[in-house]
Amino acid sequence: MLELFKKLSPIELDDELASYYISIGTQMVKQYVNNDDIDTEYEFQYQIIQTAIWLVQMSEQSKATTNNGGIQSLSSSGRSVTWFGLGDFSNMELPQNIKAQLPHYAKVW
């Protein structure tokens, strides 16, 4: 999984950072699937890689907006500015294209 992720990643990453993104991707997919009886890392390894790549892209976007003073988008004629903050990342959930590939189980009490 690590080698495929490194090949598909939009930026070059060392093994430790690549493992970090894969670990977070794994946690997000496991949380979304919500079924401990499924070996998520085996069954959904490609979705985990897609999630990890998406996380790298979001991280790069965050760095770019930080370099712009936190500005996500700017419109000159309408004088509109959209700020991109850390709260935008803490509230993120899996993108719809990845959710569409995964089952989602609700636990019954």
Disulfide bonds with the S-S distance in Angstrom:
none
